[in-house]
């Protein structure tokens, strides 16, 4: 298990220059915004505007703070997300504008390169156990003081687990939130 402390995360500009993002983890390590296999980050969204386009990437967005955001896709679909919404998955190469509901938000972005990796995201609010059955499990602590297999995570910290097996979670607060991100490598096609 590798622990990533909030203070060690890299803050960088958005791909489209419209804001900043805090990179939690990326693969391969040191990959740019154009050549990552997967990426987990948090963004502060302070104004309405277009999302950066990431060709060939799937994205899941979760609202962490604020009143919410409406995603207005170029094909006419509209989706409103707030703190109570489940993590929302969509293709990151779809044209989409974000319209804030009532002031700034912070969000969690998980992205994976289609055909190489896939991901799923779940929001957890209490103690329990998870099974890491394949690939990687990344845990992002948002609220509360968590214990992950005995290792301490405070708000903003993350843990990357690449060993298979059970993961035991406990938390010392009534107000707790942690995001579990499962990342699985896509099987490679075989040559005949």
GICORDA-V723184 format. One record per backbone hydrogen bond with DSSP energy under -0.5 kcal/mol. CO is the residue of the C=O (numbers start at 1). NH is the residue of the N-H. If there is no record, write none. Layout:
CO	NH
CO	NH
This chain:
2	160
3	5
4	158
5	8
6	9
10	23
12	21
14	17
19	14
20	44
21	12
21	23
22	24
22	42
23	10
25	40
27	37
27	38
28	31
32	35
32	36
37	113
38	27
39	111
40	24
40	25
41	109
42	22
43	45
43	107
44	20
44	46
45	105
49	98
54	57
56	114
57	92
58	112
59	90
60	110
61	88
62	108
65	106
68	101
69	71
69	81
70	72
70	99
71	73
71	79
72	97
73	76
77	73
79	71
79	81
81	69
82	85
87	89
88	61
90	59
91	94
92	54
95	74
96	51
97	72
98	49
98	100
99	70
103	102
105	45
106	64
106	65
107	43
108	62
109	41
110	60
111	39
112	58
112	114
113	116
113	117
116	186
118	184
120	182
122	180
124	178
128	169
130	132
130	167
131	133
132	165
136	183
137	161
138	181
139	141
139	159
140	179
141	156
143	177
144	146
145	172
146	153
147	149
147	170
148	151
151	148
153	146
154	157
157	141
158	4
159	139
159	161
160	2
160	162
161	137
165	132
167	130
167	169
168	149
169	128
170	147
174	176
177	142
177	143
178	124
179	140
179	181
180	122
180	182
181	138
181	183
182	120
183	136
184	118
